[in-house]
């Protein structure tokens, strides 16, 4: 008896789902670890040039001394790269690198002056021609999001520690708190680039978390 095409498709996609818990997160972690490692080591061996762009840093980073910002960027990139490589504390370090990427974008890659989305879109480029060049950091940011939301995958120390702790099964939860956390994860770094929408999204996240907590009490 012939197997219906829909069942064959389901069987194949279920197998891809299974392997997807292992390989794709590892690929993201490896390429991002390499990129942030190179950036961090480059800063460690180079000279601090943050003083020249200090005024471009978003709040509250523009209040910190350039040497402190340089040290934080250097070590967050180096330590974050090692964490991604090992898959240890992946969600935390992926989020810190997302914030760092947003700060770098606002300080170096964001257009100086734009009024419309069409003008902003001109900065979606690799080379800076006076209109910004945030294409590469945006790609890195989008690559970090799956590691924040889905974790390091099965080929990681996070997964090993979870198994050793007896946490064999985890289920996705799509309640109000989940969407509140999602709004915070996206809203906080977005606020460094576009303050009003980012703060509104973060505030919505706080509101959803608070509302869900009140419903549970």
N, C-alpha and C positions, 0 to 999 in steps of 0.2 A: 504494500500500500504506500503510495507516494506521500511524502511529508509535505503539508501545505507550506507555501513560500513564507507566510507570516511566521510560522513556527520555526522555520530555518533561520529567518532573520533574527527572531528573539533569541534563539540558541547562540548565534554568533555574537550578538550584542551583549548577552550576559557574560560570555567568555571575555570579551573586550573589557567589560566593566570590572571583571575580576583582575585581569592583568593591569587595568588602569589604576588600581590601588597600589601598584608597585612601581611601574616604570615612569609614567608622566611626572609625578612629583619629584622623582630622583633626577630626571632631566632638568627640570626647572631649578632644583637646588644646585646642581653642578654648574650650570652656566651662570647663574646669579652669584654663586660663591666665587667663581673665577673673576667676574667683573668687579665685584666689590673688593675682593682681595687685591686686585691690581690697583684699584683706586686708593685703597688704604695704604698699601706699601709705597705707592708713589708719593703720597703725602708724607709718610714717615721718613722717606729718604730725601724729600724735597724741602723747599723753603715755603714759609707761610705767606700766602698771597691774599689772605682773607681781609687784611686791613684795607685793601683797595676797594672791596665790595661790601664792607661792613654795613653801610647804610642801606644796602639792598636786602639784607636779611629780614625776614618777617618777624613780627612779634612772637615770642619774647627774645628771640635769638639775637636781634640787633642790639639788645641791652648788654649782652655778654661781651667780654674782651675778645679780640680776634684770636689770641693764643688759646683761650678756652674753647672757642668754637672749632679751631683747627684740631685741637687734641680730641675733642668729642667726635668730630667727623672721622678722624684717622682711626680711632680705636673702635668706634661702632662699626666701621666698615671692615676692619680686620677681624674683630671678634665675631661680628655678624656673619662674615664669610665662613669662618671655621664652624660656627653653629649650623649654618645651612649645609655645609659639606657633610657634617656628621648627622644632621637631622636631630639636633638636640635643642630643646627650647625653641622649636622652629616657629611657632606662631608668634611668640614674643619678639624674637629677633627679626622676623619678617616684617612685623609692624614697625619696629624701630627703624628698619631700613627704608620702609615706606615713608615714614616721617622725614628721615634724612633726605630721601629723594625729592620730596616735596620742597624742603628747604633749599636744596641745591637748584631745583627748577626755578623757584621764586627768585633766587639770588643771581643766577647766571643765565638761565635758559629762557626765562619768560620775557615776552615783549615788553619794552619799556612803556609803551603807550598804545592802548587799543580801546576802541569804543564799541565795536560790534563783533559778533562771533565770526564774521567773515574776515575781519582784520586779525583776530586771534588765530584763526586757522592758518594764516600765512606763516605762523611760527612753528607749525608742525613740519619741521625739517631737520635734517642732520647738520647741515652747514648754516652758520649764522650769517645772514645777509642783511642784518640790521632790523629784522622782524622777529627775532627769537629763534630758538632751535631746541624745542622741547620734545621732539619726536622720540629720541632715545630714552630719556628718563621716563617718559610716559609709557613706553614699552616695558621698561623695568618695573614700573609701578603695577601695571596690569599683570605681569608675571608673578609679582609678589602676592597678589590678592588670593590666588588659589591656595597658596601655602598658609595664609592666615585663616581662610575659611575652611579648608579641607585638611590642613596639617601636612606633615612631612611624608606621608605614605608609609607603606609597610617596610621598605628598606631604609630604616632609620633607627637611631637610638631611642627616639620618642616612642616608636611602636614597640621596641624591645622592652623598654621600661614599663610600658602599659601592660604588656603581656605578663611580665614578671609580677606586676601588682595585681594581676587577676582581672584586669579590665579587658576581657576578650571580645565583648560585643559592645558596640556603641551605636546609638540610633540618632538620626537627625531629628531635631526639634524645630518646628516652624511657628512657634508662638510669638507673642508680642515682644518678649524679651529678646528673642533671636533677631527680629527685625530691628529692635532698638540697638543691639550690639553692632549689627551691620551698618546702621546709620552712623554710629560713632566711629567705626573703623574707617569708613569712607569720608565722613564729614570732617574729622580732625585734620588730616593732611590736606583736604580740599580747602579748608579755611585758611591755610597758609598761602594759597594761590589766589583764591577768589573768596574773600572773607565772608560776604553776606550769605551766599548759598551754602558755603561750608559750615558756618555757624548755625544756620537754620537747620541743616541736616543733623548736626551734632545735637542741637537742642531737641529736635524731634526724637532722637535716639534716647536722650535722658528722660524725656517725657514718657516714651513707651516703656522704658525700664521701670520708671516710677509707678506708672499705671498698672503694670503687670504685678508689681510687688504689692500694691494696695489691694488688688483683686484676690491675692492669695492670703491676705490677712483677714 
